[in-house]
Amino acid sequence: MPGGIDYSKWDKIDYGSDDESSNAEDDTPTVTRLDEPSAVTFSSKGVDVKPSQHLSTQNSGVKPVSKDVPTSEPVTQLERKKTVLTKNGSAYIDPETKNEIYWCQDRNETILSIRYDHESIQSKNIRVDVTGALKYEDRHAAVGVDSDIGAVKGSKGKIVVSAVENSKSRIILQGYLGYPIHLSENESEVDWEIDVTDPDMKMIRVSFQKAVPMQGLTVWWSRPLLHFPEIDVVSDIDGRNLPSNDGSGEKNKHDEWKQSWDDAHKMFREKIKNREKEVIDIHG
């Protein structure tokens, strides 16, 4: 019978490891804290750490931008906000108060956004007073509503935005409405609020519900207040500056319609003015 297996050749094998020769601290993983975004490269030569900004600028040839240099992002956001606040409207600096006014409109509503000095005026002291608004039931019957409020010809109402402090009133904006408005259903005052979405640009937002001569008719405002500059209600309104099907142009059609409407409105007022009183015998 052949001899057994000779295990002596494994007698000198070292069952230990390199880790056993090191102390206990070597068993703890080492974590390196990077102070900035970096690129870590592993290779046969070891680990190479370089700042990401250094790599990107080295490859592109662009000089790194200092963190102290302001970017244009806040300006972009502000311009975007102003674009929304002036859609189908405009921006205006009130000559009396020097406040920035933005107004926009759609088919049913005009919104007045008034930027005010929020550092010296507390929101709780702001007052908005609007006179001349029609009742909700009369929203489709705004005919012959020239109120001449304050002896201002053609005015359809008046708005006064003020701040009351120490029993004194500080005017933020005042003016006369150029178009008739109506109140919301079951409301006795015009809707308004303080917009604080931007702490550095707080605004007073006043909503005007458009009153029209008849249901289904859309009236685009050329200005919300009589002392504001007018816009072109064709070229400055989205979707209205397109040529008409017959090639005559939307603006020409609008001018013709406006002239016809003005003539009809004038005739209506003359008829009311010259109408004779009729005596009715109620006693039978």
C-alpha positions as a Markdown table, in Angstrom:
| # | Residue | x | y | z |
|---|---|---|---|---|
| 1 | Met | 0.0 | 0.0 | 0.0 |
| 2 | Pro | 1.5 | 3.3 | -1.0 |
| 3 | Gly | 2.5 | 5.8 | 1.7 |
| 4 | Gly | 0.1 | 8.5 | 3.0 |
| 5 | Ile | 0.0 | 12.1 | 1.8 |
| 6 | Asp | 3.0 | 14.2 | 2.9 |
| 7 | Tyr | 1.6 | 17.4 | 4.5 |
| 8 | Ser | 5.1 | 18.7 | 5.6 |
| 9 | Lys | 5.4 | 21.0 | 2.5 |
| 10 | Trp | 2.7 | 23.2 | 4.0 |
| 11 | Asp | 4.3 | 23.5 | 7.4 |
| 12 | Lys | 6.1 | 26.7 | 6.5 |
| 13 | Ile | 3.0 | 28.5 | 5.1 |
| 14 | Asp | 2.3 | 31.9 | 6.8 |
| 15 | Tyr | -1.4 | 32.0 | 7.6 |
| 16 | Gly | -1.2 | 35.7 | 8.7 |
| 17 | Ser | -1.8 | 38.8 | 6.7 |
| 18 | Asp | -0.3 | 42.2 | 6.2 |
| 19 | Asp | -3.1 | 43.8 | 8.2 |
| 20 | Glu | -2.0 | 41.9 | 11.3 |
| 21 | Ser | 1.3 | 43.7 | 11.3 |
| 22 | Ser | -0.4 | 47.1 | 11.5 |
| 23 | Asn | -2.0 | 48.6 | 14.6 |
| 24 | Ala | -5.8 | 48.7 | 15.3 |
| 25 | Glu | -6.1 | 52.3 | 13.9 |
| 26 | Asp | -5.1 | 51.0 | 10.4 |
| 27 | Asp | -8.3 | 49.0 | 10.3 |
| 28 | Thr | -10.4 | 52.2 | 10.4 |
| 29 | Pro | -11.3 | 53.6 | 7.0 |
| 30 | Thr | -9.8 | 57.0 | 6.2 |
| 31 | Val | -12.2 | 59.8 | 5.0 |
| 32 | Thr | -10.9 | 62.8 | 3.2 |
| 33 | Arg | -13.0 | 65.9 | 3.4 |
| 34 | Leu | -13.1 | 68.0 | 0.1 |
| 35 | Asp | -13.7 | 71.7 | 0.6 |
| 36 | Glu | -15.0 | 72.2 | -3.0 |
| 37 | Pro | -16.4 | 70.1 | -5.9 |
| 38 | Ser | -13.5 | 68.0 | -7.0 |
| 39 | Ala | -12.6 | 65.2 | -9.5 |
| 40 | Val | -11.0 | 62.1 | -8.0 |
| 41 | Thr | -9.0 | 59.9 | -10.3 |
| 42 | Phe | -7.8 | 56.3 | -9.3 |
| 43 | Ser | -4.9 | 54.9 | -11.3 |
| 44 | Ser | -1.9 | 52.7 | -10.8 |
| 45 | Lys | 0.0 | 55.7 | -9.6 |
| 46 | Gly | -2.4 | 56.3 | -6.8 |
| 47 | Val | -5.3 | 58.7 | -6.2 |
| 48 | Asp | -5.3 | 62.2 | -7.9 |
| 49 | Val | -7.7 | 64.9 | -6.6 |
| 50 | Lys | -8.3 | 68.1 | -8.5 |
| 51 | Pro | -11.0 | 70.9 | -8.1 |
| 52 | Ser | -13.7 | 70.5 | -10.7 |
| 53 | Gln | -13.7 | 74.2 | -11.5 |
| 54 | His | -10.0 | 74.0 | -12.3 |
| 55 | Leu | -10.5 | 71.2 | -14.7 |
| 56 | Ser | -13.4 | 72.9 | -16.5 |
| 57 | Thr | -11.7 | 76.2 | -16.9 |
| 58 | Gln | -8.5 | 74.6 | -17.9 |
| 59 | Asn | -10.2 | 72.7 | -20.7 |
| 60 | Ser | -12.4 | 75.6 | -21.9 |
| 61 | Gly | -10.0 | 78.5 | -21.4 |
| 62 | Val | -12.6 | 80.4 | -19.4 |
| 63 | Lys | -11.4 | 82.4 | -16.5 |
| 64 | Pro | -13.1 | 81.4 | -13.2 |
| 65 | Val | -15.8 | 83.8 | -12.1 |
| 66 | Ser | -15.4 | 85.3 | -8.6 |
| 67 | Lys | -18.1 | 84.4 | -6.1 |
| 68 | Asp | -18.3 | 88.1 | -5.2 |
| 69 | Val | -19.5 | 89.1 | -8.8 |
| 70 | Pro | -23.3 | 89.3 | -8.9 |
| 71 | Thr | -25.0 | 87.3 | -11.6 |
| 72 | Ser | -27.9 | 88.4 | -13.8 |
| 73 | Glu | -30.3 | 85.8 | -12.4 |
| 74 | Pro | -32.2 | 88.2 | -10.1 |
| 75 | Val | -32.5 | 90.7 | -12.9 |
| 76 | Thr | -33.9 | 88.0 | -15.1 |
| 77 | Gln | -36.5 | 87.0 | -12.5 |
| 78 | Leu | -37.5 | 90.6 | -12.0 |
| 79 | Glu | -37.9 | 91.2 | -15.8 |
| 80 | Arg | -40.0 | 88.0 | -16.0 |
| 81 | Lys | -42.3 | 89.1 | -13.2 |
| 82 | Lys | -42.7 | 92.6 | -14.8 |
| 83 | Thr | -43.6 | 90.8 | -18.1 |
| 84 | Val | -46.5 | 89.1 | -16.3 |
| 85 | Leu | -47.6 | 92.2 | -14.5 |
| 86 | Thr | -47.8 | 94.2 | -17.8 |
| 87 | Lys | -49.4 | 91.6 | -20.1 |
| 88 | Asn | -51.8 | 93.4 | -22.4 |
| 89 | Gly | -51.0 | 96.5 | -20.4 |
| 90 | Ser | -48.0 | 98.7 | -19.5 |
| 91 | Ala | -45.8 | 100.1 | -16.7 |
| 92 | Tyr | -46.0 | 103.7 | -15.5 |
| 93 | Ile | -44.4 | 105.9 | -12.8 |
| 94 | Asp | -47.0 | 108.0 | -11.1 |
| 95 | Pro | -45.8 | 111.7 | -11.4 |
| 96 | Glu | -47.5 | 112.6 | -8.1 |
| 97 | Thr | -46.2 | 109.8 | -5.8 |
| 98 | Lys | -43.3 | 108.5 | -7.9 |
| 99 | Asn | -44.5 | 104.9 | -7.3 |
| 100 | Glu | -44.1 | 102.3 | -10.0 |
| 101 | Ile | -47.5 | 101.1 | -11.4 |
| 102 | Tyr | -48.0 | 97.9 | -13.4 |
| 103 | Trp | -51.2 | 97.0 | -15.0 |
| 104 | Cys | -52.4 | 94.0 | -17.1 |
| 105 | Gln | -55.7 | 92.8 | -18.4 |
| 106 | Asp | -57.6 | 89.9 | -19.9 |
| 107 | Arg | -61.1 | 89.8 | -21.4 |
| 108 | Asn | -62.9 | 90.1 | -18.0 |
| 109 | Glu | -60.5 | 91.8 | -15.6 |
| 110 | Thr | -57.8 | 94.5 | -15.2 |
| 111 | Ile | -55.3 | 94.2 | -12.4 |
| 112 | Leu | -53.4 | 97.2 | -11.0 |
| 113 | Ser | -50.2 | 96.4 | -9.2 |
| 114 | Ile | -48.8 | 99.3 | -7.2 |
| 115 | Arg | -45.2 | 99.1 | -5.8 |
| 116 | Tyr | -45.0 | 101.0 | -2.6 |
| 117 | Asp | -42.4 | 101.8 | 0.1 |
| 118 | His | -42.9 | 98.8 | 2.3 |
| 119 | Glu | -40.1 | 99.8 | 4.7 |
| 120 | Ser | -41.9 | 102.9 | 5.8 |
| 121 | Ile | -45.6 | 101.8 | 5.2 |
| 122 | Gln | -47.1 | 98.9 | 7.2 |
| 123 | Ser | -49.5 | 96.7 | 5.3 |
| 124 | Lys | -52.1 | 97.0 | 8.0 |
| 125 | Asn | -52.3 | 100.8 | 7.5 |
| 126 | Ile | -53.1 | 100.6 | 3.7 |
| 127 | Arg | -56.6 | 101.6 | 2.5 |
| 128 | Val | -58.1 | 101.2 | -0.9 |
| 129 | Asp | -61.3 | 103.2 | -1.7 |
| 130 | Val | -63.0 | 102.8 | -5.1 |
| 131 | Thr | -66.2 | 104.7 | -6.0 |
| 132 | Gly | -68.4 | 104.5 | -9.1 |
| 133 | Ala | -68.4 | 100.7 | -9.4 |
| 134 | Leu | -71.6 | 99.2 | -10.8 |
| 135 | Lys | -73.5 | 96.4 | -9.0 |
| 136 | Tyr | -72.9 | 92.9 | -10.2 |
| 137 | Glu | -76.4 | 92.8 | -11.7 |
| 138 | Asp | -75.5 | 95.7 | -14.0 |
| 139 | Arg | -72.2 | 94.3 | -15.2 |
| 140 | His | -73.7 | 93.8 | -18.8 |
| 141 | Ala | -75.5 | 97.2 | -18.9 |
| 142 | Ala | -72.6 | 99.7 | -18.8 |
| 143 | Val | -74.3 | 102.2 | -21.1 |
| 144 | Gly | -74.4 | 105.9 | -20.5 |
| 145 | Val | -72.4 | 105.6 | -17.2 |
| 146 | Asp | -70.3 | 108.8 | -17.7 |
| 147 | Ser | -70.3 | 109.9 | -14.1 |
| 148 | Asp | -67.9 | 112.9 | -14.4 |
| 149 | Ile | -66.8 | 112.1 | -10.8 |
| 150 | Gly | -64.9 | 115.0 | -9.4 |
| 151 | Ala | -65.9 | 117.1 | -12.4 |
| 152 | Val | -63.5 | 115.1 | -14.5 |
| 153 | Lys | -65.2 | 114.5 | -17.9 |
| 154 | Gly | -65.4 | 110.9 | -19.0 |
| 155 | Ser | -64.5 | 109.4 | -15.6 |
| 156 | Lys | -66.2 | 106.1 | -14.7 |
| 157 | Gly | -65.1 | 106.1 | -11.1 |
| 158 | Lys | -62.3 | 107.0 | -8.8 |
| 159 | Ile | -59.7 | 105.1 | -6.8 |
| 160 | Val | -57.7 | 106.3 | -3.8 |
| 161 | Val | -55.0 | 104.1 | -2.3 |
| 162 | Ser | -53.5 | 105.5 | 0.9 |
| 163 | Ala | -51.8 | 104.7 | 4.1 |
| 164 | Val | -53.2 | 106.0 | 7.4 |
| 165 | Glu | -50.6 | 106.6 | 10.0 |
| 166 | Asn | -51.1 | 108.7 | 13.2 |
| 167 | Ser | -54.4 | 109.9 | 11.9 |
| 168 | Lys | -52.7 | 111.3 | 8.8 |
| 169 | Ser | -53.3 | 110.0 | 5.3 |
| 170 | Arg | -50.5 | 109.4 | 2.9 |
| 171 | Ile | -51.5 | 109.0 | -0.8 |
| 172 | Ile | -50.0 | 106.0 | -2.6 |
| 173 | Leu | -52.1 | 106.4 | -5.8 |
| 174 | Gln | -55.2 | 108.2 | -6.8 |
| 175 | Gly | -56.9 | 108.7 | -10.1 |
| 176 | Tyr | -60.1 | 108.5 | -12.2 |
| 177 | Leu | -61.2 | 105.3 | -14.0 |
| 178 | Gly | -61.3 | 105.4 | -17.7 |
| 179 | Tyr | -63.7 | 102.5 | -18.1 |
| 180 | Pro | -66.7 | 101.2 | -16.1 |
| 181 | Ile | -66.2 | 98.5 | -13.6 |
| 182 | His | -68.6 | 96.3 | -11.5 |
| 183 | Leu | -68.4 | 94.6 | -8.1 |
| 184 | Ser | -68.0 | 90.9 | -7.7 |
| 185 | Glu | -71.1 | 88.9 | -6.8 |
| 186 | Asn | -72.3 | 89.5 | -3.2 |
| 187 | Glu | -69.5 | 92.0 | -2.6 |
| 188 | Ser | -69.8 | 95.7 | -1.7 |
| 189 | Glu | -66.2 | 96.6 | -2.3 |
| 190 | Val | -63.6 | 96.1 | -5.0 |
| 191 | Asp | -61.2 | 93.2 | -4.4 |
| 192 | Trp | -57.6 | 94.0 | -3.4 |
| 193 | Glu | -54.7 | 92.4 | -1.6 |
| 194 | Ile | -51.1 | 92.8 | -0.6 |
| 195 | Asp | -48.7 | 90.8 | -2.7 |
| 196 | Val | -45.8 | 89.7 | -0.6 |
| 197 | Thr | -44.4 | 86.9 | -2.8 |
| 198 | Asp | -41.3 | 89.0 | -3.2 |
| 199 | Pro | -40.2 | 90.5 | 0.1 |
| 200 | Asp | -38.1 | 93.1 | -1.8 |
| 201 | Met | -41.0 | 94.1 | -4.1 |
| 202 | Lys | -44.2 | 94.2 | -2.1 |
| 203 | Met | -47.2 | 95.4 | -4.1 |
| 204 | Ile | -50.8 | 96.4 | -3.7 |
| 205 | Arg | -53.0 | 94.5 | -6.2 |
| 206 | Val | -56.3 | 95.9 | -7.1 |
| 207 | Ser | -58.7 | 93.9 | -9.3 |
| 208 | Phe | -61.1 | 95.7 | -11.6 |
| 209 | Gln | -64.0 | 93.6 | -13.0 |
| 210 | Lys | -64.8 | 95.0 | -16.5 |
| 211 | Ala | -68.4 | 96.1 | -17.0 |
| 212 | Val | -69.6 | 96.0 | -20.7 |
| 213 | Pro | -72.6 | 97.4 | -22.6 |
| 214 | Met | -73.9 | 93.9 | -23.4 |
| 215 | Gln | -73.2 | 90.3 | -22.6 |
| 216 | Gly | -70.6 | 88.6 | -24.8 |
| 217 | Leu | -68.9 | 91.9 | -25.7 |
| 218 | Thr | -65.1 | 92.3 | -24.9 |
| 219 | Val | -63.7 | 95.7 | -24.2 |
| 220 | Trp | -59.9 | 96.1 | -24.1 |
| 221 | Trp | -58.8 | 99.0 | -22.0 |
| 222 | Ser | -56.3 | 101.5 | -23.4 |
| 223 | Arg | -55.5 | 102.6 | -19.9 |
| 224 | Pro | -56.9 | 101.9 | -16.4 |
| 225 | Leu | -56.8 | 105.5 | -15.1 |
| 226 | Leu | -57.3 | 108.7 | -17.1 |
| 227 | His | -53.9 | 110.2 | -16.3 |
| 228 | Phe | -52.1 | 107.0 | -17.5 |
| 229 | Pro | -50.6 | 106.9 | -21.1 |
| 230 | Glu | -52.7 | 104.9 | -23.5 |
| 231 | Ile | -51.7 | 101.7 | -25.2 |
| 232 | Asp | -52.7 | 100.5 | -28.7 |
| 233 | Val | -55.6 | 98.1 | -28.0 |
| 234 | Val | -54.7 | 96.2 | -31.2 |
| 235 | Ser | -51.0 | 96.0 | -31.6 |
| 236 | Asp | -50.3 | 95.8 | -27.8 |
| 237 | Ile | -52.9 | 93.0 | -27.1 |
| 238 | Asp | -51.8 | 89.4 | -27.6 |
| 239 | Gly | -53.5 | 87.8 | -30.6 |
| 240 | Arg | -55.0 | 91.0 | -31.9 |
| 241 | Asn | -52.2 | 92.3 | -34.1 |
| 242 | Leu | -52.8 | 89.6 | -36.7 |
| 243 | Pro | -54.1 | 90.5 | -40.2 |
| 244 | Ser | -57.7 | 89.8 | -40.9 |
| 245 | Asn | -58.9 | 87.3 | -43.5 |
| 246 | Asp | -59.8 | 89.9 | -46.1 |
| 247 | Gly | -56.4 | 91.6 | -45.8 |
| 248 | Ser | -57.8 | 94.9 | -44.6 |
| 249 | Gly | -56.0 | 94.6 | -41.3 |
| 250 | Glu | -57.4 | 94.1 | -37.7 |
| 251 | Lys | -56.5 | 97.6 | -36.7 |
| 252 | Asn | -58.6 | 99.2 | -39.5 |
| 253 | Lys | -61.5 | 97.0 | -38.6 |
| 254 | His | -61.2 | 98.0 | -34.9 |
| 255 | Asp | -61.0 | 101.7 | -35.8 |
| 256 | Glu | -64.2 | 101.4 | -37.9 |
| 257 | Trp | -66.0 | 99.5 | -35.1 |
| 258 | Lys | -64.8 | 102.0 | -32.5 |
| 259 | Gln | -66.0 | 104.9 | -34.6 |
| 260 | Ser | -69.4 | 103.3 | -35.1 |
| 261 | Trp | -69.7 | 102.5 | -31.4 |
| 262 | Asp | -68.8 | 106.1 | -30.4 |
| 263 | Asp | -71.3 | 107.5 | -32.8 |
| 264 | Ala | -74.0 | 105.2 | -31.5 |
| 265 | His | -73.1 | 106.0 | -27.9 |
| 266 | Lys | -73.2 | 109.8 | -28.7 |
| 267 | Met | -76.7 | 109.5 | -30.3 |
| 268 | Phe | -77.9 | 107.5 | -27.3 |
| 269 | Arg | -76.8 | 110.2 | -24.9 |
| 270 | Glu | -78.3 | 112.9 | -27.0 |
| 271 | Lys | -81.6 | 111.0 | -27.1 |
| 272 | Ile | -81.6 | 110.7 | -23.3 |
| 273 | Lys | -80.7 | 114.3 | -22.9 |
| 274 | Asn | -83.4 | 115.6 | -25.2 |
| 275 | Arg | -86.1 | 113.2 | -24.0 |
| 276 | Glu | -89.1 | 115.1 | -22.7 |
| 277 | Lys | -90.7 | 114.2 | -19.4 |
| 278 | Glu | -94.1 | 112.5 | -19.7 |
| 279 | Val | -96.7 | 113.1 | -17.0 |
| 280 | Ile | -98.5 | 110.0 | -15.9 |
| 281 | Asp | -101.8 | 110.2 | -14.1 |
| 282 | Ile | -101.7 | 107.6 | -11.4 |
| 283 | His | -105.1 | 108.4 | -10.1 |
| 284 | Gly | -106.9 | 107.0 | -13.0 |
